[in-house]
């Protein structure tokens, strides 16, 4: 005695086949405006969508515009932070083969950070005579604390070029404390830019602070000083 397969309602079988097809081709069908209009005509009518193809095009255009805005914002943030210049400068500090080369890397890295000049400001002893040479400037005792605070590590300034650089004209200044050794005089690594607001923003300050920390470690290593 043979058994025949149970009969099925053709409409139910067709519905299940359509459902399986939709599940396997979901992404392709979701982009098919004509198909969606046939599948959900009442929903689109209630939303006031008369031309579904035009609706899909406008929606994609809006999404693309939003993505472009987000991309441009991220690009601008990246450019402001100067992180690429910081990474390159830190690698050059690591590659330096002498103390003099470390100092040269620091003073010559100003353009990578969007600055026109970089100097070391080192506090002189009481009764000092202000003087400077290429990339190094002696400053009055107490200047470092006045600029960054008693425990501060860095500060973004809009003035003070005459005090730190010996000349005016810089509209943006970034100054970072260098803790080189327990017995070494207080010092600052200072960048000056002629552009107003050049170092504004927490990302920019953080990136430059990382370079300052790498710089003080490189100096300490070449001077054979213990960790602070």
N, C-alpha and C positions, 0 to 999 in steps of 0.2 A: 504494500500500500504506500503510495507516494504522497508526500506532503507538499502542497503548493505554498509559495510565499504569500504572506498576508497582504491583502490589497490595501492601498493607501489612497487617501483623497488626493487627486491630482493637484488641487489648489494648495494643499498643505505641503506636498512634495515640492511644488514650484516655489513656494515662499521660502522653504528651507534652503533650496538651491540658491535663490537670490541672496538670502542672508549670508550663506557661506561665501558667495562670490564677493559681496561687499566687504566682508571681514578680511579676505585675502588681498583686496585691492583698495584698501581704505584710503591710503595717501593719494593715489591717482584719482580716485573718485572725488575726494574732498576738494580737489582743484578744478573739477569739472562743473562750471556754473550751470550749464544746461541740465545736467543730471540732478543737481541739488534743487533746482527750481521745480523739476518734475516730482521729486521725492517729497519736498516740503513746501508746496505752494502756499498754503495758508499761513505758515510761520513768516515767510518773507513778505507776504501781503500785509500782515499785521504790523510788521516793522516798517512799512511804508517803502519797501524796495520794489520798484516797478521793473527796472532793468537789472537783472542779477549779474550779468556779465560786467556791466559798468560798475556795479557795486563791488564786485570782486577786484576789479582793476584799481578802483579808488582805495580800497582797503589795503591792497598790496603796496600802492604808492605811499600811503600814510605810514605803513610799517617800515618801508625802506627809508623814508625820510627820518623816522625816529632812530633807526639804526645809524644813519649818517651823522645825526646830531650827537649820538652817544660816542661814535668813533672819533669825531672831531674834538669832543670834550676830552676824551682820554688822550688823544694826540697832543692837545694843548697842555694838558697836565704833565705829560711826559716831558715835553719840551721845556716847560717852566722848571721842572725839578732838576734838570741837568744831570740826571743819574748816569747817563752814558759817559759824560766827562768825568764824573767822580770815579766811576769804575776804572776808566783808563788811567787816571792819575794815581789811583791806589796801586794799580799793577806796576806803574812806573816806579813808585816808591819801593815796591818789593824787588824790582829788578835793579835798583840803584847799587852801584859797586863801590861807593865811597860816601863819606859824610857830605862832601861838597856836592855830589850828584843829588843827594836827597834835598839839599837846600835849593839847588837849581830847579829840580822838578816842582817844588812848592812855589817858587817865585815865578816860574814860567807857565804855570797852569792857569793863570788868570783868564785867558781867553776861553778855555774849556768850560769855565764856570760862568761865562757871560760877563766877566769883569775886565777892566782895562789895566789893573795893577794889583799885585799881591806883594805884601811885605811882612817881615817879622818885626814886631814891636817888642823890645826887651827893656824892662825897667832898669835904669841905672841906679847907682848908689846915691845916698844923700849928698847934695852938693855937686851932682853930675853936671856936665855940660852937654846939652843936646847935640847930637851928631848923628850922621847916618852914612851908610854906603849903599851900594846897589843891593836892594832887597832887604836891608836890615836898618832899623831905626831905633835909637835909644830914646826912651820916654821917661817921664818923671815917675818917681816912686808913688805908688797908690793909683796909677792910671788904670791898671788892669781891673782892680776892684771897682773903680768908678764906672768902667765901661760895662762889665758883665755882672757885677755884683759880688758879694763875698764868696758865694758858693756857685755862682752861675758858670756855665760852660760856654755860652755863646750869646750874642746879641745882634739884632739887625737894626741898623741906625740909618737915619736920614741926614745926619750931619756929623761933624767931628773930623772932617778930612784934614784940617790944618793940624790938629793934635796928633793924629795917627800917621798921616802921610807927609806932614810938613808942607802941605799945600791944600788949597781949597779947590772946589769944582766937582768933587764927587758927590752925587746925589743919593747914592745907595752904598751902604757900607755893611759888610758882614765881618764880625770880629769873634774869634774863638780862642778861648784860653788853652794854652799848651802847658800841661803839667809834665814837665820833662824829668825833673829829679827833685828830691827833697831839699837839696842845697842849692839848686839853680834858681836864678832870679825869675820872678813872674814874667810870662811872655804871652803874646797874642799872635795868632795868624790872622791877617786882615786882608780882605778883598775890597776893592773899590770900583764902583761902576758909575759912569756918567749918566746912566739911565735911571730915572726915578722909579722906585718900587721893584728894582731888578731882583732882589732877594726875598721879596715878600712871599709868604706862604709857608705852611708847616713842612711840606715835602722838601722844598728848597733848603730850608734851615736844617732839616734832619740829614739830608744828603751831604751838605757841606760840613756838618758836625761829624759825620762818619769819616770824612777825609781828614779833618783835624785830629781825630783820635788815632788814625793810622799814621799821620805825620809825626805826632809826638812819640809814638812807639818806635818809628824808624829812627828818629833822632836819638832816642834813648839807647837803642841797640848799637848804633855806630859810636856813641860816646861810652859804651860799656857801663851804663848806669843801671842800678837795680830798679825793679818795678816800683811804681809809686802806689 
